Amino acid sequence: MLELRYSDSVYTDFIQTCARLFNTKAEQNYLSIPDNYGSGYMTSYMLPEGISIMLGDTVFKDDLYLYRSPSPNHQFFVLQFNETFVTSERRTEKLLDKEVETVQQNMVLLTNSLIQSKFLLPAGTRVRTVKLIFEKQHLLNLLQHEVVDKFVASYFSQMVKKITTEPIDAGYRLLLNDVLKNNDEHPLKFTFIQNRVLLLLERFLIHFTERMKTSEGGFRLKDEEVSRLIKVESLLIRDFSVPPPTINELSRISTMSPTKLKKDFKAMYGLPLYEYFQKNRMMRAKDLLMEEKYAIKEVGMMVGYSNLGHFAASFKKEFGVLPSELFIEEGRGDV
């Protein structure tokens, strides 16, 4: 098992800490994971506002235990967007002397520097992540003072569980896909990343303050129910080339009644099950078209449409333009 202990307050330093653990070097804040440890990359940037960010897409051959020690003299927030995919059936070693959280699947996590955090990343788990370190002052450069004050007060009033989580939904996933494309050929790569990361932060802050408004007497789910719904969401969007699982199938998998499943899923993700499936399906189609590797008909088939007309109509319903008009709408010229 690998152990990574750190207290870094900027991700440029964290990248160097990781490089030492993996017996390698990071060039220009970019770390390629050595083959003997796994695969993938980590990279870090410092935004003009002072916000430190890290992007990563990694798979490790051994379990990775991460421990961040508290920093009582330097207060900051850590916001993580994590998508995980299990690529190996290897069993995780038991950590008898460590109380840890397993890195949660498809979740947004907010923690802060006043508390320690212990996470276990099981071997063979692919993690796509965007992480931000920011202070209150950084938010004041971006948002109105009353909004920032309300966020900080609300967050610390919710610190009983020491962590705040939210599921990654369709809107988050669209922004994450943009950020993690790792397109070195983009002429305005840094500006593009900065824009998408700030949109992620803005979206989280809006969701957070909205949840605080409705927290008293609002809708609440137990931890095990949240885990089941995350599994349902993963199954729902796993493969768009085939029809989605039925309500009855998802009900059995989640051990919830169909009525409760539909109600809780909408409460957690904001959309009914199949509307959510369709929205993600169309966003996947848009991503494929933007890659400019496939014909429109090919993309339609890749997301489960055998009829090009039906695909075009669904695409226009979601985005307001036909697939053939997409690049004109994006300002990139006709194809």
Helices and strands as residue ranges (DSSP letters): E 2-6, H 11-21, E 30-32, E 38-46, E 52-60, E 64-68, E 77-86, E 101-102, E 107-112, E 117-121, E 125-134, H 136-140, H 145-157, G 159-161, E 164-167, H 170-179, H 189-213, H 223-236, H 247-254, H 258-269, H 273-290, H 296-302, H 308-319, G 323-325, H 326-329
